[in-house]
Amino acid sequence: MTETGHTHGHDRGSEHGHGHGHPDGPEIEQAWRDLVATARRSAADGLVVGTSGNVSVRVGELVLVTPSGVPYDRLTPGDTVAVELDGRQVLGRLRPTSELPMHLEVYRNSTAGAVVHTHAVHATAVSTLVPELPLIHYMAADFGGPVRVAPYAMYGTDALAGHMVDALRDRTGCLLQNHGTVTYADTLDKAYDRTAQLEWMCRLWLTATSVPGRTPSLLSSQQVRDVGERLKGYGQRS
């Protein structure tokens, strides 16, 4: 459960000069605005319904996370919720998402800067059919290889968090059986992009396998690894 090129491991908070590595007010405020915008985007894009799904972002030694059971369009700057890595709430009057154990396990076991959890329809459908998403598209390389399915466990439990950690070994995303998706990255935008990409790949696989009498071609593990090497240099260079 590692991702290269990240600049924020578990000592990130040391740069802030605040007690326990806590960041200052403006940084928290901006991170919360970005988190709420991402949560609202997940609803607008149909990746969650109602108050399902949740989003978190790490700022120093704090994790900002969406609260439990509150519609995203009602969240304001005064609703900021933050916990430490041990789960102790240090900001906010609202209770953190019930999936907090899952989010914290990602941060404890990786260099993640943000985590996005959704109940995306096609991805959840795939989670009920196979132990991992077949290599239907080369963007599996962005996840480190075939995206695994974590065995079912009740939401909000340590058991689910444990299954997720196993499924995320050397991966940046996984499916949760009969539940949804989890992706992480160094930024909220990238974590969200991975969620959308995962949902698209699941939709693609379901579409290809629905044609009677035909079996879709799949990529080899080596082909996906080759793409992974090429993706390291993808995008604009500063």
N, C-alpha and C positions, 0 to 999 in steps of 0.2 A: 504494500500500500504506500507507494512512494511516487512522487512526480518530480522529475528533475527540473532545474531551472528556477525553482522557487526561492524567494528571498526571505520568507517568513516561517521559520521553524518555531520551536517552543520557547526561544529566548527573544522573540520579537519585541516584547514589551520593554526590554532594557533601554531602548532608545528614547523613551518618553520622559524619564526622570520623575515619574510619579510613583507613589507607594504601590507596591506589588506590580509594577509595570503597567499601571492603568494609564490609558491615554487621556488627553485633555478633552474639554467639552466640545469644541468645534469638530474635532475628528470623529467623536461619537455621533454628533448630530448629522454629519455628512454620511457616515456609514449607515445610520438608521434610515435616512432618506433613500439611499441606494437600495437598501434591503426592502423597504416598503414598495418601491417602484418595481423591483424584481418580482415580489410576491403578487402584485397587481398584474404584472405582465403574464405570469403563469396562469392566472384566472382568465385574462382576456384572450390568451392563446388556446384556451380549452384544455390545459394540462391538469387543472384541478377544478373541482366543483364546490361551491360554497366555501367552507372554511377548511376543506381538506388540503393536505400538503403543507409544507413549511419550508422556511428559508432561514439560513443563518450566515453570519459573516464574522470573521475573527479580527479583532482590533487589539493589538498588543496581547495581553494575557486575558482579555475579555472576549466572550462570545455573545454577540447580539443575535437575538432569535425572535421569530414571530410568536406572538402570544397564543394561548389556547382558545379556540372557539370564537375569535373575533374576525368578522369580515374585513378583508384587506382594505376595502374602500373607506372604512371607518377609522383606520389607524392614523394617528396624528403624532407630531414630534413629542408630545407629552406622554405617549404610550410606550416609549422606549423600554425594552426589556433586555437586560444583560446579566450573564452569569459568569462565574469563574470556571476554569476547566474541571473543577471538582463538582460542579453543578450548583454551587451556592449562589443564590440570586443577589446581586449587588445594585441593580438599578430596576426601577419600575414597580408599579402596583399590580399589574396584570400577571397572571401565572404564565410561565413559559409553555410552549407547545408540549403536548404529551410525548412527542417523539424526541425530546431533549436527550435521552440516553444515546440514541442513535447518532445525533449530531456530534455529541461530545466524543464518542468513540472514534469518529472520523478524525477529529482534531488531535486526539491523543495518539493516533496511529499513523499520522501522515503530516505533511507540511501544508495541508489545506488552508486556504484563506477564506473559502466560502463553500457552503453545502446547499444543494437544492434537492428537495424531496417532493415528488408529485404522484398523482394517481392517474397518469396519462393512460388513455383507454387502450391503445394498441400495444403499448409496452406491458401493461398489466395483463392483457389477453395472452401475449407471448409467454409471460411468467407462469401461466397455467398449463402450457403445452410442452415445454422443453426445459432441460437443465441449463442450457445456455443458448443465447441467440446465435444461430448459424452465421457463418461468415458470408453474408449476402452482399456486403458492400465494403469497399476499402476503408471507409471512415471508422471501421472497427479498430483501426490502428490508433486512433486518438484515445481509445480506451485502454490500450495496452494489449489488445487481443480480443478473443471472444468474450462477450459480456455474459457473466454468469448469473444464475438465478439463486438467490439466497432462500433456503427452505422457510416455509411459513412458520411464523410465531406471532402471537398477539401483539398488536401495535403498542408502542410505549414500553415494551419490556426489555430487560437486559438480554433475554434470549434472542430477541429479534436483532438487537445491536450486535450480539456475538456472531450470529449467522451472517449479518451484513459485512462485518470485518473480514470474515473468511472469504466471502465472495469478492471482496475488493482487493484481495491480495494481488499486488502488481497490476492493479486496474484503477481506473479513475471513475468508474461507474458500475452499477449492478442493477439487476431487477430483484424485486422482493416478491416472492411467490404469492399470488392472489392478493396483491397489495399495491405495488407501484414501482417507482424508480428512486435511486439515489445517485447523484453525481457530485463530484467536487472538483475544485480547481484553485488556482491562486487568486482569482478574482471572481466576483459575482457574475460579471458578464460571461466569462468563460464557463463557469459552472452551469449557468442557464443555457448557454449554447450547447453544451454537451447533453443536457436534458432534452432539448428540442431535437438534437441530432439522433439521440437514442430512440425517441418516439418515432422519428421518421424512418429509421432503419427497421424498427419493428413493424411499422405499417407496410414498408416495402416487402419484408419477408412474408407477412400475412397475405398480401396481394399476390405475390408470385406463387405461393403454395396453394392458392385458391383456384388455380386454373386446372380443370379436370384433365387427368391423364398426362400431365406434364410435371416434371421435377426441376426446380430452378438450379442453375449452375451456382456453385459456391467457390469462393477463393480459397487458396491454400494458406496455411499458417505462414509459410515463407513469403508469399505475395503480400500478406498483410504486414509482416515485419519489414519488408522492403519499403512499403508506404510509410511506416512509422519513421524510418530513417529520413525519408524525404520530407515528411511533415516538420521535422525539427528545424528546417530552414524556410518554412512557409511563411508568407506574409511580408509586410514592409519592414525594411531594416532601418533603424534610426541612425 
